[in-house]
Amino acid sequence: MSTRAAKKPKQEDIQAALDQVHKFFPGSGPSSHIHAEVERVLSADGFTPENTLFACSVCVDEINHEDDDITCLLKSFWGECFYLGGLAGVPFVGKTGFSAFSHHCPEDGNLFVLFAPHVGIAPNGSIGKYARAGQSDLDNACGAAVGAFKAVEAGQAAAAPGAEDYLDSQFVWIRGQLAAHKDKILAAEDKQAAIAQCMFQIVKDFVEKITHAPKKGRLVILGGIQINMPQPSEDFFQPLLFEIHDKDGKVTDILPQMKAHERVKKPAEKKAEPKAKATPKKKKAEEAPTAASDAAAEPKAKVTPKKKAAAAPEAVAEPKAKRTRK
């Protein structure tokens, strides 16, 4: 489970964040649900922790690597993780890094790559913001992507790279990539959601240029957007790509095999109607009282209406025990 110690928001603020998730990131689900579906689909196709090596290309921000996040749940199940990603989830290790990862693959085994940019949602539903533990003000998430687009808006992306840019090469590269999406982002209903969606396409293009299936096994690629939620909700993940690549170049889309997450909605409150108090029957004048009639005349106790149970929160699955290859 997450160990965040941020101030717990109000229930209505959590609902506001959930509403934003389902509006701007349709198909999203809690990390535990996505992990369970990934495990189910891949296990049915012969992928196991013993024959598959896992890699992750998700932003290095610590809020993406909490115990209940998709990154850690997958690592826990598959046993190990080769880290490909840098800022904004871009696999800046490049071809050399992926080549090293592929050479660690089990004999006749498979590779599994997760990639995702990320976006925060504040307790009040503001996209691109996150309530970090120990901070009174909301912070940007993804800070690198948000900062890069601010630079684009300020006209800095058009400037020629300086001699010192190699000290911040990842940010400079992201800034240049987002510049090509400037008009689309500015025209979107929510700019921060659009930045995350454009970053997904940017990272996807990068991943496709450096990855390949192993010589004898297969390559699985799971891509989406990591959504950092306020407590007490677990983080969400929007799966946008789920494919299997074989050594001959055949690509199989397995995203439709994943079952959609059933959203838990808070039911409308209804007050239970109390039962009417029972009153003893009047004895008829012509009938003599008997023990049976005396018992029947005993008034029933008042029935207290039951309180309606609160709506169940979105389920959080306990991460599975780490499994290692033999």
N, C-alpha and C positions, 0 to 999 in steps of 0.2 A: 504494500500500500504506500501511497505518497506520504512523505514526511514533512510536507510544507506546513509552516506555522503561521500562515497569513491570517488576518482577521476574517472570521466567518461572515459572509454577507447575508442579507436577508433572503428568505425564500423567494420573494417576488423578484429580486434581482437575479437570482439563479435562473428563474424561469425566463427572464428577459434575455439572458445569454443563450439559453437553449433555443429560444425563438429565432435569434439571429443565426445560429448554427444551421437550423433547418431551412431558413430562408435563403441564405447565401451559399451554403455548402450542402446541398441536398445529397442524400444517400450516406451521410455521415453516421457513425455509430460510436459508442464507447469503445475505448481501446480493447477492453476485455472481450467484447463481442467480435470485433474484427480479428483479433488474434485467434479466437476459437474457430472462426470460419476459415481462416487461412490454414490452420492446422488440419481441419476436417478435409478441405479440398485437396491439399497436398498429400496428406497421409493416404487418401484413397487412390492417389496416382503413384504411390510407391516411394515418395520422398520421406526419409527418416533422419533423425539426428545423426545416425551412424554413417549415412551415405551423402550428407548434404552439409556444405559449409556456408555460413551466413555472413553477409556484409551489410553495413548500414551507411547510408549517405543522408544524414539528417543534420540540421544545424547544430553546432556545438553548444549552443545555449543550454544551461543545466536544466531548464524547465522541460526540455524534450527527453530527458533521460531519468525520470523518476520511476520508482518501482512499478507503478501501474500504467506506465506509458507503453505504447506499441513497441517501441525500440527495446525496452527491457524485457517485456513479455516474450518477444520473439527470441531474444538472446538467451533467456532462461530456458526456453524449450529446445532450441537448436543447439545449445551448448557452448558456442563460441561466437565471437563477432570480430570481423575485420572492418576497421573504420575507414571509410572512403571520403566522408564529407568534411566540408569546412563551413564557412559562413553561408547562411541561407539554404543549406542542404546541398550545395553544389559539390560534386565529387572532384575536388581540386587535386586529388592524388593523381588524376589523369590516367593515361594509358599505362604508364610504368607502375602505378599503384595497383591498377586492376590486374595487370599481368602478374604482379607478386601474389595477389589474392588468388588468382586462378591456379597458380603453381602450388598452392597449399591445399588444393582440392583432394579429397580422398580418391584413391585409385578407382577408376571407372565410376566416380561419383558425380555429384551435382553441385551447382552454385545457386545461391539464393541472395538477391540484392533487394533491399528496401531503400527507396529514396523518397524524400518529402521535404519541401519547404515548410515553414510553420507560420502560424498567425495566432495572436492572443486575442481573447475576448474578456473585457472587464466585467465586473459584477453587474454593472448597469447596462450591459449589452454593447458597449463601444468596441468596435472591431479594430484590431491593431494595437490595443492597449492590454496591459496585464498588471494585476495586483501582486507584486512580488513580496515575498515574506520579508518583514523588517523595514519596508519602505512605506511611507505615508502617501506618497504620490504615485499615480499610475505610470508605468513605464512602457516604452515601445516594444512590440514583439511582432514580427522579427525586426530587431533594431537595425541590423545591417541593411535589409531591404527597404525599410521605411526611410532610413538615413540616405540611402543611395538615391531613392526617388526624390527626396527633398533637394538633393544636389542637382538632379536632372531639371527640376522645376526652376532652380536658380540659374540654370544655364551652364553649370560646371561640366556637364558631360561632353560638351562640344570642344572643350579646351584640350590641347595636346598634352599627353602624359608627361609629367615632369620627371626629373632625374631621381627624385625621392619616391616615386610612386611604387617602386618595387617593395618598399617597406609596408605598403598597404595594398598589395596587388589584388587580393580577393575583392576588396571593396571597389576598387577601380574597375575591375572586370564586371561586377554586378551592376554598377552604375552605367556602364556602357551598354549592357544588355537591356536594362530597363528603359533606356532612352528610346529604343526602337518601339516601345509599347506606350509611349507617353500619351498619345492622343486617345488610345483605347482606355487607359486608366482614368484619365481626366473626364471622359464621357460616361463612366460607369456610375451606377446608383450609389455604390459605396467604394470610395477610392482604395481603402485599405484591403477590402476583400478582393478587389481587382488586382492589387499588387501581388497578393498571395497566389491568385490564379495565374497571373502571368509568370510568376517565378516557377510555378509547376511546369509550365511549358518550356521555360529556359533550362531547368534542371533535366527534364525529360530528354531534350535535344542533346544535352551534354552526355547523359548516361548512354544514349543510343550510339554515340560516336566512340565510346571507349570500351563497351562491353561486348562479349562474345561467349558462346557456349563452350564448355570444355571439350576436349577431343573425343571423349567417349560418353560423357554424361549430358545433362541438360542444364539450362540456365533459367531460373525463375526470376521475374522482375515484378515487384509490387511497388506501385507508385501512387502517391496521393498527397494530401495536405494534412499536416499535424496541427490540431486545434487545441491550444492551451486554454483550458476552462478554469473559471473560478471555483474555489472550494464551496460546497463539499462534492461537486461533480468530479468524476474522473475525466481525464482528457479524452477528446474525441479524435477520430481519424476519418478522413473522407477518401475512400479508395477510388481512384480514377483509372488505374491501369493494373492489370494482373495477367501476366503472360508467361508461357513456357516456350523457350527457344531450344531447338535441338541442333546438333552439330551440322546438319545439312541446311540450316537456315530456315527451317519451317517454324512458324510462329503460331501458337495456339492461344486464343483468347479464353481465359478461364474466369474472367470477372463475372459473367452471368451465373456462374455456379455458386457464387457467394449469396447467402440468404440475407435479405435486407434486415436491418435492425428495426424492431417494432418500438416506435416511440411511446414512452409512458407519459400520458397526459394527466394532469391533475383534474379529478372529477369535480363537478359542481357540488357545493355543499347543500345538503338537504336535511332539514330537521325531522327527526322521527316523530310520528304522531303517537302520543301516549294513549294507551288503552283506557277505556272508560272504567271507572271504579264500579265493581260489582256490588249490587244492593240486595239485601235479603228479601226473599219473596214473602208477601203478606199471607198470613194464615187465614183460611176461610173460617168464618164464624161457626159454621155448622160442623167443622171437623175438630176432633179432639187432638190436642198436641201429642205427638209421639217422639220417640228418640230420633227416628229417621228424619221427621220434619224439622226437629230442632237442629240437626246437623246441616240440613239443606239451607237453613236460615242463616248459617254462619257467614258473615261477609268475607269476600276474597281480599287478599292483600293488594295494595296498589302496585301496579306494574310500572317500574321505572324504565323510561326509554333508554336504549343502548346508545352510547356515543359512536358516531361513525368513525371508522379507522381512517387514519391519514393515508393519502396516496403513497404507494411504494415508490422510492427513488429508483433511478435507473441503476440496473444491477451492476455490481462491480465484481468481476471474477477474481478469485485468488490466483496469483501467478503460479504456474506449475514448477515443480522441483527441477533443478538443473539436470540436464541429461547430457552425458558426454559420449563421444564416439569411442568405441573399443579399439 
